Amino acid sequence: QVQLVESGGGLAQAGGSLRLSCVASGIIFGIETMAWYRQAPGKQRELVASISRGGETNYADSVKGRFTISRDNVKKLAYLQMNSLKPDDTAVYYCNAAILSMSRYSPYWGQGTQVTVSS
């Protein structure tokens, strides 16, 4: 079964850094776009950053210049390097990926990892 598992969340001070990782496992024949979303309590889920299989990236305006998304296609990993963290970055961060598992591409989600940024 295909799974996405996030890691690297935790506590950070304002101005600090965290690096999130997302690893895909299971019967996987290909991974197209990978992305990070986040959802804060009482807020809608929002796209933080995405990266295509070819490495093209997109970022939410709120994280441009601070966050960097990257991926390792061999290891089936996606990363989110978060620098200059702000309290507003506090949220559950979810990994998302379009994965060719059997005969079709389907979206998959990780369980999420909590990121808390203190003042």
CNS distance restraints for C-alpha pairs under 8 A (distance, minus, plus):
assign (resid   1 and name CA) (resid  25 and name CA) 7.73 0.50 0.50
assign (resid   1 and name CA) (resid  26 and name CA) 4.98 0.50 0.50
assign (resid   1 and name CA) (resid  27 and name CA) 6.25 0.50 0.50
assign (resid   2 and name CA) (resid  24 and name CA) 7.02 0.50 0.50
assign (resid   2 and name CA) (resid  25 and name CA) 5.57 0.50 0.50
assign (resid   2 and name CA) (resid  26 and name CA) 4.31 0.50 0.50
assign (resid   2 and name CA) (resid  27 and name CA) 6.05 0.50 0.50
assign (resid   2 and name CA) (resid  28 and name CA) 7.03 0.50 0.50
assign (resid   2 and name CA) (resid 101 and name CA) 7.03 0.50 0.50
assign (resid   2 and name CA) (resid 108 and name CA) 7.89 0.50 0.50
assign (resid   3 and name CA) (resid  24 and name CA) 5.63 0.50 0.50
assign (resid   3 and name CA) (resid  25 and name CA) 5.34 0.50 0.50
assign (resid   3 and name CA) (resid  26 and name CA) 6.35 0.50 0.50
assign (resid   3 and name CA) (resid 108 and name CA) 7.45 0.50 0.50
assign (resid   3 and name CA) (resid 109 and name CA) 7.79 0.50 0.50
assign (resid   3 and name CA) (resid 110 and name CA) 7.02 0.50 0.50
assign (resid   4 and name CA) (resid  22 and name CA) 6.34 0.50 0.50
assign (resid   4 and name CA) (resid  23 and name CA) 5.59 0.50 0.50
assign (resid   4 and name CA) (resid  24 and name CA) 4.61 0.50 0.50
assign (resid   4 and name CA) (resid  25 and name CA) 6.65 0.50 0.50
assign (resid   4 and name CA) (resid  95 and name CA) 7.00 0.50 0.50
assign (resid   4 and name CA) (resid  96 and name CA) 7.75 0.50 0.50
assign (resid   4 and name CA) (resid 108 and name CA) 7.07 0.50 0.50
assign (resid   4 and name CA) (resid 109 and name CA) 6.20 0.50 0.50
assign (resid   4 and name CA) (resid 110 and name CA) 4.59 0.50 0.50
assign (resid   4 and name CA) (resid 111 and name CA) 7.60 0.50 0.50
assign (resid   5 and name CA) (resid  22 and name CA) 5.40 0.50 0.50
assign (resid   5 and name CA) (resid  23 and name CA) 5.46 0.50 0.50
assign (resid   5 and name CA) (resid  24 and name CA) 6.71 0.50 0.50
assign (resid   5 and name CA) (resid  95 and name CA) 7.68 0.50 0.50
assign (resid   5 and name CA) (resid 110 and name CA) 5.27 0.50 0.50
assign (resid   5 and name CA) (resid 111 and name CA) 6.73 0.50 0.50
assign (resid   5 and name CA) (resid 112 and name CA) 7.75 0.50 0.50
assign (resid   6 and name CA) (resid  20 and name CA) 6.89 0.50 0.50
assign (resid   6 and name CA) (resid  21 and name CA) 5.48 0.50 0.50
assign (resid   6 and name CA) (resid  22 and name CA) 4.38 0.50 0.50
assign (resid   6 and name CA) (resid  23 and name CA) 6.71 0.50 0.50
assign (resid   6 and name CA) (resid  94 and name CA) 7.31 0.50 0.50
assign (resid   6 and name CA) (resid  95 and name CA) 6.63 0.50 0.50
assign (resid   6 and name CA) (resid 110 and name CA) 6.30 0.50 0.50
assign (resid   6 and name CA) (resid 111 and name CA) 7.16 0.50 0.50
assign (resid   6 and name CA) (resid 112 and name CA) 6.16 0.50 0.50
assign (resid   6 and name CA) (resid 113 and name CA) 6.09 0.50 0.50
assign (resid   7 and name CA) (resid  20 and name CA) 5.71 0.50 0.50
assign (resid   7 and name CA) (resid  21 and name CA) 5.22 0.50 0.50
assign (resid   7 and name CA) (resid  22 and name CA) 6.49 0.50 0.50
assign (resid   7 and name CA) (resid 113 and name CA) 6.37 0.50 0.50
assign (resid   8 and name CA) (resid  18 and name CA) 6.98 0.50 0.50
assign (resid   8 and name CA) (resid  19 and name CA) 5.80 0.50 0.50
assign (resid   8 and name CA) (resid  20 and name CA) 4.49 0.50 0.50
assign (resid   8 and name CA) (resid  21 and name CA) 6.11 0.50 0.50
assign (resid   8 and name CA) (resid 113 and name CA) 7.44 0.50 0.50
assign (resid   9 and name CA) (resid  18 and name CA) 7.10 0.50 0.50
assign (resid   9 and name CA) (resid  19 and name CA) 7.48 0.50 0.50
assign (resid   9 and name CA) (resid  20 and name CA) 6.16 0.50 0.50
assign (resid   9 and name CA) (resid 113 and name CA) 5.32 0.50 0.50
assign (resid   9 and name CA) (resid 114 and name CA) 5.31 0.50 0.50
assign (resid   9 and name CA) (resid 115 and name CA) 4.98 0.50 0.50
assign (resid   9 and name CA) (resid 116 and name CA) 7.97 0.50 0.50
assign (resid  10 and name CA) (resid  18 and name CA) 7.96 0.50 0.50
assign (resid  10 and name CA) (resid 113 and name CA) 7.82 0.50 0.50
assign (resid  10 and name CA) (resid 114 and name CA) 6.03 0.50 0.50
assign (resid  10 and name CA) (resid 115 and name CA) 5.02 0.50 0.50
assign (resid  10 and name CA) (resid 116 and name CA) 6.12 0.50 0.50
assign (resid  11 and name CA) (resid 115 and name CA) 6.18 0.50 0.50
assign (resid  11 and name CA) (resid 116 and name CA) 4.92 0.50 0.50
assign (resid  11 and name CA) (resid 117 and name CA) 5.95 0.50 0.50
assign (resid  11 and name CA) (resid 118 and name CA) 7.54 0.50 0.50
assign (resid  12 and name CA) (resid  16 and name CA) 5.91 0.50 0.50
assign (resid  12 and name CA) (resid  17 and name CA) 6.79 0.50 0.50
assign (resid  12 and name CA) (resid  18 and name CA) 7.19 0.50 0.50
assign (resid  12 and name CA) (resid  85 and name CA) 7.65 0.50 0.50
assign (resid  12 and name CA) (resid 115 and name CA) 7.74 0.50 0.50
assign (resid  12 and name CA) (resid 116 and name CA) 6.28 0.50 0.50
assign (resid  12 and name CA) (resid 117 and name CA) 4.88 0.50 0.50
assign (resid  12 and name CA) (resid 118 and name CA) 6.39 0.50 0.50
assign (resid  13 and name CA) (resid  17 and name CA) 7.99 0.50 0.50
assign (resid  13 and name CA) (resid  85 and name CA) 7.30 0.50 0.50
assign (resid  13 and name CA) (resid  86 and name CA) 7.97 0.50 0.50
assign (resid  13 and name CA) (resid 117 and name CA) 5.40 0.50 0.50
assign (resid  13 and name CA) (resid 118 and name CA) 5.02 0.50 0.50
assign (resid  13 and name CA) (resid 119 and name CA) 6.39 0.50 0.50
assign (resid  14 and name CA) (resid  84 and name CA) 6.89 0.50 0.50
assign (resid  14 and name CA) (resid  85 and name CA) 5.22 0.50 0.50
assign (resid  14 and name CA) (resid  86 and name CA) 5.01 0.50 0.50
assign (resid  14 and name CA) (resid  87 and name CA) 6.32 0.50 0.50
assign (resid  14 and name CA) (resid 117 and name CA) 5.86 0.50 0.50
assign (resid  14 and name CA) (resid 118 and name CA) 5.75 0.50 0.50
assign (resid  14 and name CA) (resid 119 and name CA) 5.42 0.50 0.50
assign (resid  15 and name CA) (resid  83 and name CA) 7.00 0.50 0.50
assign (resid  15 and name CA) (resid  84 and name CA) 4.11 0.50 0.50
assign (resid  15 and name CA) (resid  85 and name CA) 4.79 0.50 0.50
assign (resid  15 and name CA) (resid  86 and name CA) 6.38 0.50 0.50
assign (resid  16 and name CA) (resid  83 and name CA) 6.10 0.50 0.50
assign (resid  16 and name CA) (resid  84 and name CA) 5.42 0.50 0.50
assign (resid  16 and name CA) (resid  85 and name CA) 5.42 0.50 0.50
assign (resid  17 and name CA) (resid  81 and name CA) 7.50 0.50 0.50
assign (resid  17 and name CA) (resid  82 and name CA) 5.36 0.50 0.50
assign (resid  17 and name CA) (resid  83 and name CA) 4.40 0.50 0.50
assign (resid  17 and name CA) (resid  84 and name CA) 6.21 0.50 0.50
assign (resid  17 and name CA) (resid  85 and name CA) 6.11 0.50 0.50
assign (resid  18 and name CA) (resid  81 and name CA) 6.22 0.50 0.50
assign (resid  18 and name CA) (resid  82 and name CA) 5.20 0.50 0.50
assign (resid  18 and name CA) (resid  83 and name CA) 6.72 0.50 0.50
assign (resid  19 and name CA) (resid  79 and name CA) 6.85 0.50 0.50
assign (resid  19 and name CA) (resid  80 and name CA) 5.59 0.50 0.50
assign (resid  19 and name CA) (resid  81 and name CA) 4.43 0.50 0.50
assign (resid  19 and name CA) (resid  82 and name CA) 5.85 0.50 0.50
assign (resid  20 and name CA) (resid  79 and name CA) 5.49 0.50 0.50
assign (resid  20 and name CA) (resid  80 and name CA) 4.97 0.50 0.50
assign (resid  20 and name CA) (resid  81 and name CA) 6.40 0.50 0.50
assign (resid  20 and name CA) (resid  82 and name CA) 7.86 0.50 0.50
assign (resid  21 and name CA) (resid  77 and name CA) 6.87 0.50 0.50
assign (resid  21 and name CA) (resid  78 and name CA) 5.77 0.50 0.50
assign (resid  21 and name CA) (resid  79 and name CA) 4.56 0.50 0.50
assign (resid  21 and name CA) (resid  80 and name CA) 6.53 0.50 0.50
assign (resid  22 and name CA) (resid  77 and name CA) 5.47 0.50 0.50
assign (resid  22 and name CA) (resid  78 and name CA) 5.03 0.50 0.50
assign (resid  22 and name CA) (resid  79 and name CA) 6.28 0.50 0.50
assign (resid  22 and name CA) (resid  95 and name CA) 6.28 0.50 0.50
assign (resid  22 and name CA) (resid 110 and name CA) 7.94 0.50 0.50
assign (resid  23 and name CA) (resid  75 and name CA) 7.74 0.50 0.50
assign (resid  23 and name CA) (resid  76 and name CA) 5.83 0.50 0.50
assign (resid  23 and name CA) (resid  77 and name CA) 4.57 0.50 0.50
assign (resid  23 and name CA) (resid  78 and name CA) 6.59 0.50 0.50
assign (resid  24 and name CA) (resid  76 and name CA) 5.54 0.50 0.50
assign (resid  24 and name CA) (resid  77 and name CA) 6.50 0.50 0.50
assign (resid  25 and name CA) (resid  76 and name CA) 7.65 0.50 0.50
assign (resid  26 and name CA) (resid 101 and name CA) 7.95 0.50 0.50
assign (resid  27 and name CA) (resid 101 and name CA) 5.48 0.50 0.50
assign (resid  27 and name CA) (resid 102 and name CA) 7.16 0.50 0.50
assign (resid  28 and name CA) (resid  99 and name CA) 6.77 0.50 0.50
assign (resid  28 and name CA) (resid 100 and name CA) 5.84 0.50 0.50
assign (resid  28 and name CA) (resid 101 and name CA) 4.56 0.50 0.50
assign (resid  28 and name CA) (resid 102 and name CA) 7.33 0.50 0.50
assign (resid  29 and name CA) (resid  99 and name CA) 7.57 0.50 0.50
assign (resid  29 and name CA) (resid 100 and name CA) 5.31 0.50 0.50
assign (resid  29 and name CA) (resid 101 and name CA) 5.79 0.50 0.50
assign (resid  29 and name CA) (resid 102 and name CA) 7.36 0.50 0.50
assign (resid  30 and name CA) (resid  99 and name CA) 5.82 0.50 0.50
assign (resid  30 and name CA) (resid 100 and name CA) 4.94 0.50 0.50
assign (resid  30 and name CA) (resid 101 and name CA) 7.30 0.50 0.50
assign (resid  31 and name CA) (resid  53 and name CA) 6.96 0.50 0.50
assign (resid  31 and name CA) (resid  73 and name CA) 7.97 0.50 0.50
assign (resid  31 and name CA) (resid  76 and name CA) 7.86 0.50 0.50
assign (resid  31 and name CA) (resid  97 and name CA) 6.87 0.50 0.50
assign (resid  31 and name CA) (resid  98 and name CA) 5.80 0.50 0.50
assign (resid  31 and name CA) (resid  99 and name CA) 4.49 0.50 0.50
assign (resid  31 and name CA) (resid 100 and name CA) 6.15 0.50 0.50
assign (resid  32 and name CA) (resid  52 and name CA) 6.08 0.50 0.50
assign (resid  32 and name CA) (resid  53 and name CA) 5.05 0.50 0.50
assign (resid  32 and name CA) (resid  97 and name CA) 6.96 0.50 0.50
assign (resid  32 and name CA) (resid  98 and name CA) 5.33 0.50 0.50
assign (resid  32 and name CA) (resid  99 and name CA) 6.29 0.50 0.50
assign (resid  33 and name CA) (resid  50 and name CA) 6.86 0.50 0.50
assign (resid  33 and name CA) (resid  51 and name CA) 5.64 0.50 0.50
assign (resid  33 and name CA) (resid  52 and name CA) 4.24 0.50 0.50
assign (resid  33 and name CA) (resid  53 and name CA) 5.67 0.50 0.50
assign (resid  33 and name CA) (resid  97 and name CA) 5.75 0.50 0.50
assign (resid  33 and name CA) (resid  98 and name CA) 5.70 0.50 0.50
assign (resid  34 and name CA) (resid  50 and name CA) 5.71 0.50 0.50
assign (resid  34 and name CA) (resid  51 and name CA) 5.45 0.50 0.50
assign (resid  34 and name CA) (resid  52 and name CA) 6.39 0.50 0.50
assign (resid  34 and name CA) (resid  53 and name CA) 7.69 0.50 0.50
assign (resid  34 and name CA) (resid  78 and name CA) 6.99 0.50 0.50
assign (resid  34 and name CA) (resid  95 and name CA) 7.37 0.50 0.50
assign (resid  34 and name CA) (resid  96 and name CA) 5.68 0.50 0.50
assign (resid  34 and name CA) (resid  97 and name CA) 4.28 0.50 0.50
assign (resid  34 and name CA) (resid  98 and name CA) 6.65 0.50 0.50
assign (resid  35 and name CA) (resid  47 and name CA) 7.54 0.50 0.50
assign (resid  35 and name CA) (resid  48 and name CA) 7.50 0.50 0.50
assign (resid  35 and name CA) (resid  49 and name CA) 5.60 0.50 0.50
assign (resid  35 and name CA) (resid  50 and name CA) 3.97 0.50 0.50
assign (resid  35 and name CA) (resid  51 and name CA) 6.14 0.50 0.50
assign (resid  35 and name CA) (resid  95 and name CA) 5.89 0.50 0.50
assign (resid  35 and name CA) (resid  96 and name CA) 5.05 0.50 0.50
assign (resid  35 and name CA) (resid  97 and name CA) 6.19 0.50 0.50
assign (resid  36 and name CA) (resid  47 and name CA) 6.33 0.50 0.50
assign (resid  36 and name CA) (resid  48 and name CA) 5.46 0.50 0.50
assign (resid  36 and name CA) (resid  49 and name CA) 5.36 0.50 0.50
assign (resid  36 and name CA) (resid  50 and name CA) 6.28 0.50 0.50
assign (resid  36 and name CA) (resid  80 and name CA) 7.52 0.50 0.50
assign (resid  36 and name CA) (resid  93 and name CA) 6.67 0.50 0.50
assign (resid  36 and name CA) (resid  94 and name CA) 5.62 0.50 0.50
assign (resid  36 and name CA) (resid  95 and name CA) 4.76 0.50 0.50
assign (resid  36 and name CA) (resid  96 and name CA) 6.06 0.50 0.50
assign (resid  37 and name CA) (resid  45 and name CA) 6.65 0.50 0.50
assign (resid  37 and name CA) (resid  46 and name CA) 5.49 0.50 0.50
assign (resid  37 and name CA) (resid  47 and name CA) 4.42 0.50 0.50
assign (resid  37 and name CA) (resid  48 and name CA) 5.06 0.50 0.50
assign (resid  37 and name CA) (resid  49 and name CA) 7.08 0.50 0.50
assign (resid  37 and name CA) (resid  93 and name CA) 5.62 0.50 0.50
assign (resid  37 and name CA) (resid  94 and name CA) 5.05 0.50 0.50
assign (resid  37 and name CA) (resid  95 and name CA) 6.42 0.50 0.50
assign (resid  37 and name CA) (resid  96 and name CA) 7.31 0.50 0.50
assign (resid  38 and name CA) (resid  45 and name CA) 5.61 0.50 0.50
assign (resid  38 and name CA) (resid  46 and name CA) 5.56 0.50 0.50
assign (resid  38 and name CA) (resid  47 and name CA) 6.61 0.50 0.50
assign (resid  38 and name CA) (resid  48 and name CA) 6.59 0.50 0.50
assign (resid  38 and name CA) (resid  91 and name CA) 5.81 0.50 0.50
assign (resid  38 and name CA) (resid  92 and name CA) 5.38 0.50 0.50
assign (resid  38 and name CA) (resid  93 and name CA) 4.22 0.50 0.50
assign (resid  38 and name CA) (resid  94 and name CA) 5.83 0.50 0.50
assign (resid  39 and name CA) (resid  43 and name CA) 6.17 0.50 0.50
assign (resid  39 and name CA) (resid  44 and name CA) 6.01 0.50 0.50
assign (resid  39 and name CA) (resid  45 and name CA) 4.40 0.50 0.50
assign (resid  39 and name CA) (resid  46 and name CA) 6.37 0.50 0.50
assign (resid  39 and name CA) (resid  91 and name CA) 5.21 0.50 0.50
assign (resid  39 and name CA) (resid  92 and name CA) 5.35 0.50 0.50
assign (resid  39 and name CA) (resid  93 and name CA) 6.61 0.50 0.50
assign (resid  40 and name CA) (resid  44 and name CA) 7.26 0.50 0.50
assign (resid  40 and name CA) (resid  45 and name CA) 7.42 0.50 0.50
assign (resid  40 and name CA) (resid  90 and name CA) 6.53 0.50 0.50
assign (resid  40 and name CA) (resid  91 and name CA) 4.21 0.50 0.50
assign (resid  40 and name CA) (resid  92 and name CA) 6.30 0.50 0.50
assign (resid  41 and name CA) (resid  91 and name CA) 7.17 0.50 0.50
assign (resid  47 and name CA) (resid  59 and name CA) 7.82 0.50 0.50
assign (resid  47 and name CA) (resid  60 and name CA) 6.60 0.50 0.50
assign (resid  48 and name CA) (resid  59 and name CA) 5.82 0.50 0.50
assign (resid  48 and name CA) (resid  60 and name CA) 5.17 0.50 0.50
assign (resid  48 and name CA) (resid  63 and name CA) 7.14 0.50 0.50
assign (resid  49 and name CA) (resid  57 and name CA) 7.07 0.50 0.50
assign (resid  49 and name CA) (resid  58 and name CA) 5.44 0.50 0.50
assign (resid  49 and name CA) (resid  59 and name CA) 4.35 0.50 0.50
assign (resid  49 and name CA) (resid  60 and name CA) 6.22 0.50 0.50
assign (resid  49 and name CA) (resid  68 and name CA) 7.90 0.50 0.50
assign (resid  49 and name CA) (resid  69 and name CA) 6.44 0.50 0.50
assign (resid  50 and name CA) (resid  57 and name CA) 5.53 0.50 0.50
assign (resid  50 and name CA) (resid  58 and name CA) 5.28 0.50 0.50
assign (resid  50 and name CA) (resid  59 and name CA) 6.68 0.50 0.50
assign (resid  50 and name CA) (resid  69 and name CA) 6.91 0.50 0.50
assign (resid  51 and name CA) (resid  55 and name CA) 5.61 0.50 0.50
assign (resid  51 and name CA) (resid  56 and name CA) 5.34 0.50 0.50
assign (resid  51 and name CA) (resid  57 and name CA) 4.39 0.50 0.50
assign (resid  51 and name CA) (resid  58 and name CA) 6.58 0.50 0.50
assign (resid  51 and name CA) (resid  69 and name CA) 6.78 0.50 0.50
assign (resid  51 and name CA) (resid  70 and name CA) 6.93 0.50 0.50
assign (resid  51 and name CA) (resid  71 and name CA) 7.68 0.50 0.50
assign (resid  52 and name CA) (resid  56 and name CA) 5.18 0.50 0.50
assign (resid  52 and name CA) (resid  57 and name CA) 6.62 0.50 0.50
assign (resid  53 and name CA) (resid  73 and name CA) 7.64 0.50 0.50
assign (resid  55 and name CA) (resid  70 and name CA) 7.54 0.50 0.50
assign (resid  55 and name CA) (resid  71 and name CA) 7.75 0.50 0.50
assign (resid  57 and name CA) (resid  69 and name CA) 7.23 0.50 0.50
assign (resid  59 and name CA) (resid  63 and name CA) 6.60 0.50 0.50
assign (resid  59 and name CA) (resid  64 and name CA) 5.89 0.50 0.50
assign (resid  60 and name CA) (resid  64 and name CA) 6.35 0.50 0.50
assign (resid  63 and name CA) (resid  67 and name CA) 5.59 0.50 0.50
assign (resid  66 and name CA) (resid  82 and name CA) 6.17 0.50 0.50
assign (resid  66 and name CA) (resid  83 and name CA) 5.11 0.50 0.50
assign (resid  66 and name CA) (resid  84 and name CA) 5.98 0.50 0.50
assign (resid  66 and name CA) (resid  85 and name CA) 7.68 0.50 0.50
assign (resid  67 and name CA) (resid  80 and name CA) 6.68 0.50 0.50
assign (resid  67 and name CA) (resid  81 and name CA) 5.46 0.50 0.50
assign (resid  67 and name CA) (resid  82 and name CA) 4.50 0.50 0.50
assign (resid  67 and name CA) (resid  83 and name CA) 5.95 0.50 0.50
assign (resid  68 and name CA) (resid  79 and name CA) 7.92 0.50 0.50
assign (resid  68 and name CA) (resid  80 and name CA) 5.63 0.50 0.50
assign (resid  68 and name CA) (resid  81 and name CA) 5.05 0.50 0.50
assign (resid  68 and name CA) (resid  82 and name CA) 6.64 0.50 0.50
assign (resid  69 and name CA) (resid  78 and name CA) 7.23 0.50 0.50
assign (resid  69 and name CA) (resid  79 and name CA) 5.56 0.50 0.50
assign (resid  69 and name CA) (resid  80 and name CA) 4.57 0.50 0.50
assign (resid  69 and name CA) (resid  81 and name CA) 6.38 0.50 0.50
assign (resid  70 and name CA) (resid  78 and name CA) 5.74 0.50 0.50
assign (resid  70 and name CA) (resid  79 and name CA) 5.19 0.50 0.50
assign (resid  70 and name CA) (resid  80 and name CA) 6.60 0.50 0.50
assign (resid  71 and name CA) (resid  76 and name CA) 7.41 0.50 0.50
assign (resid  71 and name CA) (resid  77 and name CA) 5.45 0.50 0.50
assign (resid  71 and name CA) (resid  78 and name CA) 4.18 0.50 0.50
assign (resid  71 and name CA) (resid  79 and name CA) 5.94 0.50 0.50
assign (resid  72 and name CA) (resid  76 and name CA) 5.68 0.50 0.50
assign (resid  72 and name CA) (resid  77 and name CA) 5.06 0.50 0.50
assign (resid  72 and name CA) (resid  78 and name CA) 6.38 0.50 0.50
assign (resid  73 and name CA) (resid  77 and name CA) 6.56 0.50 0.50
assign (resid  85 and name CA) (resid  89 and name CA) 6.50 0.50 0.50
assign (resid  85 and name CA) (resid 117 and name CA) 6.78 0.50 0.50
assign (resid  86 and name CA) (resid  90 and name CA) 7.61 0.50 0.50
assign (resid  86 and name CA) (resid 117 and name CA) 6.19 0.50 0.50
assign (resid  86 and name CA) (resid 118 and name CA) 7.74 0.50 0.50
assign (resid  86 and name CA) (resid 119 and name CA) 7.72 0.50 0.50
assign (resid  87 and name CA) (resid 116 and name CA) 7.35 0.50 0.50
assign (resid  87 and name CA) (resid 117 and name CA) 4.72 0.50 0.50
assign (resid  87 and name CA) (resid 118 and name CA) 5.67 0.50 0.50
assign (resid  87 and name CA) (resid 119 and name CA) 6.18 0.50 0.50
assign (resid  88 and name CA) (resid 117 and name CA) 7.61 0.50 0.50
assign (resid  89 and name CA) (resid 115 and name CA) 7.51 0.50 0.50
assign (resid  89 and name CA) (resid 116 and name CA) 7.42 0.50 0.50
assign (resid  89 and name CA) (resid 117 and name CA) 6.67 0.50 0.50
assign (resid  90 and name CA) (resid 114 and name CA) 7.77 0.50 0.50
assign (resid  90 and name CA) (resid 115 and name CA) 5.36 0.50 0.50
assign (resid  90 and name CA) (resid 116 and name CA) 4.57 0.50 0.50
assign (resid  90 and name CA) (resid 117 and name CA) 5.44 0.50 0.50
assign (resid  91 and name CA) (resid 114 and name CA) 6.08 0.50 0.50
assign (resid  91 and name CA) (resid 115 and name CA) 5.52 0.50 0.50
assign (resid  91 and name CA) (resid 116 and name CA) 6.62 0.50 0.50
assign (resid  92 and name CA) (resid 112 and name CA) 5.84 0.50 0.50
assign (resid  92 and name CA) (resid 113 and name CA) 5.40 0.50 0.50
assign (resid  92 and name CA) (resid 114 and name CA) 4.38 0.50 0.50
assign (resid  92 and name CA) (resid 115 and name CA) 5.99 0.50 0.50
assign (resid  93 and name CA) (resid 112 and name CA) 5.24 0.50 0.50
assign (resid  93 and name CA) (resid 113 and name CA) 5.28 0.50 0.50
assign (resid  93 and name CA) (resid 114 and name CA) 6.21 0.50 0.50
assign (resid  93 and name CA) (resid 115 and name CA) 6.96 0.50 0.50
assign (resid  94 and name CA) (resid 109 and name CA) 6.75 0.50 0.50
assign (resid  94 and name CA) (resid 110 and name CA) 5.72 0.50 0.50
assign (resid  94 and name CA) (resid 111 and name CA) 6.63 0.50 0.50
assign (resid  94 and name CA) (resid 112 and name CA) 4.37 0.50 0.50
assign (resid  94 and name CA) (resid 113 and name CA) 6.62 0.50 0.50
assign (resid  95 and name CA) (resid 109 and name CA) 5.73 0.50 0.50
assign (resid  95 and name CA) (resid 110 and name CA) 5.19 0.50 0.50
assign (resid  95 and name CA) (resid 111 and name CA) 7.95 0.50 0.50
assign (resid  95 and name CA) (resid 112 and name CA) 6.88 0.50 0.50
assign (resid  96 and name CA) (resid 107 and name CA) 6.88 0.50 0.50
assign (resid  96 and name CA) (resid 108 and name CA) 5.63 0.50 0.50
assign (resid  96 and name CA) (resid 109 and name CA) 4.67 0.50 0.50
assign (resid  96 and name CA) (resid 110 and name CA) 6.56 0.50 0.50
assign (resid  97 and name CA) (resid 107 and name CA) 5.61 0.50 0.50
assign (resid  97 and name CA) (resid 108 and name CA) 5.41 0.50 0.50
assign (resid  97 and name CA) (resid 109 and name CA) 6.77 0.50 0.50
assign (resid  98 and name CA) (resid 105 and name CA) 5.95 0.50 0.50
assign (resid  98 and name CA) (resid 106 and name CA) 5.35 0.50 0.50
assign (resid  98 and name CA) (resid 107 and name CA) 4.45 0.50 0.50
assign (resid  98 and name CA) (resid 108 and name CA) 6.33 0.50 0.50
assign (resid  99 and name CA) (resid 104 and name CA) 7.97 0.50 0.50
assign (resid  99 and name CA) (resid 105 and name CA) 5.05 0.50 0.50
assign (resid  99 and name CA) (resid 106 and name CA) 5.44 0.50 0.50
assign (resid  99 and name CA) (resid 107 and name CA) 6.27 0.50 0.50
assign (resid  99 and name CA) (resid 108 and name CA) 7.00 0.50 0.50
assign (resid 100 and name CA) (resid 104 and name CA) 5.37 0.50 0.50
assign (resid 100 and name CA) (resid 105 and name CA) 4.16 0.50 0.50
assign (resid 100 and name CA) (resid 106 and name CA) 6.46 0.50 0.50
assign (resid 101 and name CA) (resid 105 and name CA) 6.63 0.50 0.50
assign (resid 101 and name CA) (resid 106 and name CA) 7.56 0.50 0.50
